[in-house]
Amino acid sequence: MILDHSFYAGLLADIKTRIRQAQTRAVMAANAELVRLYWDIGQLIDERQKREGWGAAVIPRLAVDLRNDIPELKGFSERNLKRMLAFYRAYTGAVEFVPQPVAQMETPEKVPQPLAQTPEITFLWQLPWGHHALLMEKVKDVPTRIWYMQQTIENGWSRDTLGQMIKSNAHDRHGKSISNFAARLPAPQSDLVRQTLKDPYIFDFLTLEEPFHERELETGLIRHLEKFLLELGQGFAFVGRQYHIDLGGEDFYIDLLFYHLKLRCFVVIELKKGKFKPDYAGKMNFYCNVVDDQLKHATDNPTIGLILCQTKDKVLAEYALGGINKPIGVSEYELTRVLPKNLQSVLPSIEEIEQELKSEAQANERAFEKAVKKLPAKPQRKKTAASKKQRKKK
C-alpha cells in the first residue's frame, strides 16, 4: 500500500499538536502542584511556630536538614522557606478579595472567607512561583497584588514583563482616561472599555528629545511596535499607520488604527504634541464616524477613539467630549517616567553632568601631558660606517 503523504502530514501535525497541548497541561499542572506544596509547607511552619512557640531560628535549621537529608532537592533554601511562610500568611486567615470580571465591578468586593480556601481563587495556583515571589516583594497591598495576578494570567506576562508593569504602576493607570464611554456605550461594554485604556501611557522606550514633531513620535512607536503594543495592553491588533481614507474626493489619514480583539471594535489613535485642545475631539469624532461607515462589520462594536497628548486639562477635556456622539477617551503620554521629588532634588542636572564630564576630560588630558613629559627622551641612533657609505652612493 502506497503511503499518501498529504494524509500522513495531517496525521503528523495532529499528533504534534496533541503532544504540545499535553506538555503545556503537564507544565501547568506541575506548577500548580508546586505552588500548592509551597503553600502547604508555609502552613505547616506557621502552625508549628504558633503551637510550639518556635521562633524564626527554625527556618535556617530546616533548610540545612532538608539539604543534608535530600541533597538532590532544589528550591528549599532558607530564603525560599521564608517566602513559603510569607506566601501562606499573605493568602489565608484574613478577609481577602475575590476577583470578578472587570466590566462588572468598580472596586473589588470583600468576601468573608480565607482566600486560599475560596474555590474562585484558582488563579492563585496558576501563577509560577517566581511571579509570586516578585509580587510579594514589590507589591504589599493584597488587592493590588491580586489585580496583577489576574492581568498576568489574562495577558501571559513573563516575570520580566510583570516587573516592568509593577515598576510603571500599571494598576494605577488603568481606567483613568477621561472619556464619554458611560454616556455613549452600554454599561457592561463601557466599563470594559474604560478599564482597557490607561492614563498616562509610558513611552520610555523612545529616545525623543524636545523639540520633536508628531510624525517622529508616530514613527518611533511603530519602530518599537512590540513594546508599544505591550504598553497598550492585550488585545490590540495593528491595522495601519497613516491609514488612508478617501471621502468625497478628499484624502484623510488616521495616525494609528488598531482593532481590539477582546472589545471587538476598531480603535482610532491620534497622537498630539503638547496639551489637549477641544477641536481634537471633533476631528476624532469625524474619524470614528468614517471608520464605522467604511470599515466596521455588522457584528463589530462601535469604533473607539483615543486621543494621546502630553498634557490635558480635566475640565476642558470633559466639556469637549460632552457633545460628542462617538465613544472617545483622552489620555496623556510620557516619554520618561517622572521621578519622585525627593530624588529629583538630589540628582544632578544635565548641565552639571556635562560640566563634570568636561572637567574630568580636562583633568585626564593634563595628566596625560604630564606623563608624556616624564618619559625619557628617545635615544638617537648612532651613524654607522655602512650608513655613511649608502648616503655617499645616493
C-alpha positions in Angstrom: 0.0 0.0 0.0 1.4 3.4 -1.0 1.5 6.0 1.8 -0.4 9.2 1.0 2.0 12.0 2.0 -0.8 14.6 2.4 -2.8 12.4 4.8 0.5 11.5 6.6 1.4 15.2 7.0 -2.0 15.8 8.5 -1.6 12.9 10.9 1.9 14.1 12.0 0.6 17.7 12.5 -2.3 16.4 14.7 0.0 14.2 16.8 2.5 17.1 17.3 -0.4 19.4 18.4 -1.7 16.9 20.9 1.9 16.4 22.3 2.4 20.2 22.7 -1.0 20.6 24.4 -0.3 17.7 26.7 3.1 19.2 27.5 1.5 22.6 28.3 -1.1 21.0 30.5 1.6 19.0 32.3 3.7 22.1 32.9 0.7 24.0 34.3 -0.4 21.1 36.4 3.2 20.7 37.8 3.4 24.4 38.5 0.0 24.3 40.3 1.2 21.3 42.5 4.5 23.1 43.3 2.7 26.3 44.4 0.2 24.3 46.5 3.2 22.4 48.0 4.9 25.7 49.0 1.6 27.0 50.4 1.2 23.8 52.5 4.8 24.0 53.8 4.2 27.6 54.8 1.1 26.5 56.6 3.0 23.7 58.5 5.7 26.0 59.6 3.2 28.7 60.7 1.1 26.2 62.7 4.2 24.6 64.4 5.6 28.0 65.3 2.4 29.0 66.9 1.8 25.7 68.7 5.4 25.1 69.9 6.4 28.7 70.3 9.3 28.4 67.9 10.9 31.5 66.6 12.5 32.3 63.2 15.5 30.2 64.0 13.7 27.0 62.9 13.8 28.0 59.3 17.6 28.1 58.9 17.7 24.7 60.6 15.1 23.3 58.3 17.0 24.5 55.2 20.2 22.8 56.4 18.5 19.5 57.4 16.5 19.3 54.2 19.6 19.8 52.1 21.5 17.1 54.1 18.7 14.6 54.1 17.6 15.2 50.5 20.7 16.6 48.7 19.0 16.5 45.2 16.2 18.7 46.4 16.1 22.2 45.0 14.1 25.3 46.0 14.2 24.8 49.8 16.8 27.3 50.8 16.4 29.4 53.9 15.2 32.4 51.7 12.7 30.3 49.9 11.3 28.7 53.0 10.7 32.2 54.4 8.9 33.1 51.2 6.7 30.0 51.6 5.7 31.1 55.1 5.0 34.7 53.9 3.0 33.2 51.0 0.8 31.2 53.3 0.3 34.1 55.7 -0.5 36.5 52.8 -3.4 34.4 51.4 -5.1 32.9 54.4 -6.5 33.8 57.8 -7.9 37.1 56.7 -10.7 38.5 54.7 -9.4 38.8 51.1 -10.7 39.7 47.7 -12.5 37.6 45.2 -11.7 38.6 41.5 -14.6 39.5 39.3 -14.9 40.4 35.6 -13.6 43.9 35.2 -16.8 45.0 33.4 -18.9 44.1 36.5 -17.1 45.8 39.2 -15.9 49.3 40.2 -13.9 48.1 43.2 -13.3 44.5 44.4 -15.9 43.1 46.8 -14.9 41.7 50.2 -15.9 38.1 50.9 -15.7 36.8 54.4 -13.7 33.7 53.6 -10.0 32.8 53.6 -8.5 33.4 50.2 -6.7 30.1 49.8 -9.9 28.2 50.7 -12.1 30.2 48.3 -12.9 28.0 45.2 -13.0 31.0 42.9 -9.3 31.8 43.6 -8.0 29.2 41.2 -5.7 31.7 39.6 -3.6 31.7 42.8 -2.2 28.3 41.7 -1.8 29.2 38.1 1.0 31.8 38.6 4.6 30.5 38.6 6.4 30.7 41.9 8.8 33.3 40.5 5.8 35.6 39.8 4.5 35.1 43.4 8.0 35.9 44.8 8.2 39.1 42.8 4.7 40.2 43.8 5.3 39.6 47.5 8.5 41.6 47.3 7.3 44.5 45.2 3.5 44.8 45.9 2.5 45.0 49.5 -1.2 45.8 49.0 -3.1 42.5 48.6 -5.9 43.7 46.4 -3.4 45.4 44.1 -1.4 42.2 44.1 -4.5 40.2 43.0 -5.0 42.7 40.2 -1.5 41.9 38.9 -2.2 38.2 39.2 -5.3 38.4 37.1 -3.6 40.6 34.5 -0.6 38.2 34.3 -2.8 35.3 33.6 -5.0 37.1 31.1 -2.1 38.7 29.2 0.5 35.9 29.6 3.1 38.2 31.2 6.5 36.8 31.8 8.3 37.6 35.1 10.3 40.4 33.4 7.1 41.9 31.9 5.3 41.7 35.2 8.3 43.5 36.8 8.0 46.3 34.2 4.3 46.7 34.8 4.8 46.9 38.5 7.5 49.5 38.0 5.3 51.6 35.8 2.4 51.4 38.3 0.1 49.8 35.7 -2.6 49.2 38.2 -2.9 52.9 39.0 -3.1 53.9 35.3 -5.9 51.6 34.1 -9.3 53.1 33.9 -8.0 56.7 34.4 -8.6 58.1 30.9 -11.1 60.9 30.7 -13.9 59.7 28.4 -17.6 59.8 27.5 -17.8 56.0 27.5 -20.5 55.8 30.1 -22.8 58.0 28.0 -22.1 56.5 24.6 -21.7 52.8 25.3 -24.0 50.2 27.1 -23.0 49.6 30.8 -21.0 46.3 30.5 -19.0 47.4 27.5 -18.4 50.9 28.7 -16.8 49.6 31.9 -14.7 47.1 30.0 -13.5 49.8 27.6 -12.7 52.2 30.4 -10.6 49.5 32.1 -8.8 48.8 28.9 -7.4 52.3 28.4 -4.7 53.9 30.6 -3.7 57.3 31.7 -0.9 58.1 31.3 0.8 55.9 28.8 4.6 55.4 29.3 6.7 55.5 26.1 10.1 55.5 27.9 11.4 53.1 25.2 11.6 56.0 22.8 14.7 58.3 22.6 12.9 61.5 21.5 14.1 64.9 22.8 12.4 68.3 22.6 11.6 69.7 20.2 10.1 66.8 18.3 7.3 66.5 15.7 4.2 64.3 16.0 5.4 62.3 13.0 8.6 61.5 14.8 6.6 60.2 17.7 4.5 58.1 15.4 7.5 56.7 13.6 9.2 55.8 16.9 6.1 54.0 18.2 5.8 51.9 15.0 9.6 51.2 15.1 9.1 49.8 18.6 5.7 48.3 17.8 6.1 45.3 20.1 6.9 47.5 23.1 4.1 49.9 22.1 1.6 47.0 21.9 2.7 45.8 25.3 2.1 49.2 26.8 -1.3 49.5 25.1 -2.3 46.1 26.6 -3.6 42.8 25.4 -6.0 42.6 22.5 -4.7 45.4 20.3 -4.0 44.3 16.7 -2.2 46.8 14.5 -4.1 47.7 11.3 -2.1 50.6 9.9 -0.2 53.8 10.2 -1.4 57.0 8.4 -4.4 54.9 7.4 -5.8 56.4 4.2 -9.4 57.3 3.9 -10.9 58.7 0.7 -14.1 60.7 1.4 -15.8 62.9 -1.1 -12.7 63.1 -3.2 -10.6 64.3 -0.3 -7.8 62.4 1.4 -7.7 61.9 5.2 -5.1 60.0 7.2 -5.6 58.4 10.6 -2.4 58.4 12.7 -2.7 54.9 14.0 -5.6 52.4 13.5 -6.0 49.2 15.6 -8.6 46.5 16.1 -9.2 45.3 19.6 -9.8 41.5 19.6 -11.5 41.5 23.0 -13.6 44.6 22.6 -14.5 43.6 19.0 -14.1 47.1 17.6 -11.7 49.4 15.8 -9.6 51.8 17.9 -8.5 55.1 16.3 -5.5 56.7 18.0 -4.5 60.3 17.3 -1.1 61.5 18.6 -0.8 65.1 19.6 2.2 67.1 20.8 1.6 69.5 23.7 -1.7 70.0 25.5 -5.2 68.8 24.6 -7.3 71.2 22.5 -11.1 71.0 22.2 -11.0 70.7 18.4 -9.2 67.4 18.7 -12.4 65.8 19.9 -14.3 67.0 16.8 -11.7 65.6 14.5 -11.7 62.3 16.3 -15.5 62.1 16.2 -15.2 62.5 12.4 -12.7 59.7 12.1 -14.8 57.3 14.2 -17.8 58.1 12.0 -15.9 57.3 8.9 -14.4 54.1 10.3 -17.8 52.9 11.4 -19.3 53.6 8.0 -16.4 52.2 5.8 -14.7 49.5 7.9 -16.9 48.4 10.7 -18.5 45.0 10.3 -22.2 44.5 11.3 -21.1 42.3 14.2 -18.4 44.8 15.4 -19.0 47.2 18.3 -18.8 51.0 17.8 -15.4 52.4 17.0 -13.5 53.9 19.9 -11.3 56.9 19.7 -8.2 57.6 21.9 -6.5 61.0 21.8 -3.0 60.9 23.2 -1.5 64.2 24.2 1.3 65.3 26.5 -0.9 67.2 28.9 -4.6 67.8 29.4 -7.0 69.8 31.5 -9.6 67.5 33.0 -12.4 70.1 32.9 -11.6 71.2 29.3 -11.5 67.6 28.1 -14.8 66.7 29.8 -16.5 69.7 28.2 -15.0 68.9 24.8 -16.4 65.3 24.9 -19.8 66.3 26.3 -21.5 66.9 22.9 -19.6 64.2 21.0 -21.7 61.2 19.9 -18.8 58.7 19.5 -17.0 57.0 22.4 -13.7 58.8 22.9 -11.1 58.9 25.6 -8.3 61.4 26.3 -5.1 60.2 27.9 -1.6 61.7 28.4 1.6 60.1 27.4 5.1 60.4 29.0 8.4 59.8 27.3 10.1 59.2 30.6 8.9 58.2 34.0 8.5 61.1 36.4 11.0 60.8 39.3 9.8 61.3 42.9 10.5 64.8 44.1 12.9 63.6 46.8 15.0 62.0 44.1 14.8 65.0 41.7 16.3 67.2 44.3 19.4 65.0 44.8 20.1 64.1 41.2 22.4 66.4 39.1 21.1 68.3 36.2 22.2 67.7 32.6 24.3 70.9 32.8 26.0 69.7 35.9 26.7 66.3 34.4 28.2 67.9 31.2 30.4 70.2 33.3 31.6 67.2 35.4 32.4 65.2 32.3 34.2 68.3 30.8 36.3 68.8 33.9 37.2 65.1 34.1 38.2 65.1 30.4 40.4 68.2 31.0 42.0 66.6 34.1 42.7 63.4 32.2 44.3 65.4 29.3 46.6 67.3 31.8 47.6 64.1 33.5 48.4 62.5 30.1 50.5 65.5 29.0 52.3 65.4 32.4 53.1 61.7 32.0 54.4 62.2 28.5 56.8 64.9 29.7 58.2 62.5 32.2 59.1 59.9 29.6 62.8 59.6 28.8 64.0 61.2 25.6 64.2 58.9 22.6 67.8 57.9 22.0 69.3 58.9 18.7 70.6 56.1 16.6 74.4 56.2 16.0 75.5 56.6 12.5 77.4 53.6 11.3 80.1 53.4 8.6 77.7 51.4 6.4 75.0 54.0 6.5 77.6 56.7 5.6 78.6 54.7 2.5 74.9 54.3 1.5 74.4 58.1 1.7 77.5 58.7 -0.4 76.2 56.4 -3.1 72.9 58.3 -3.2 
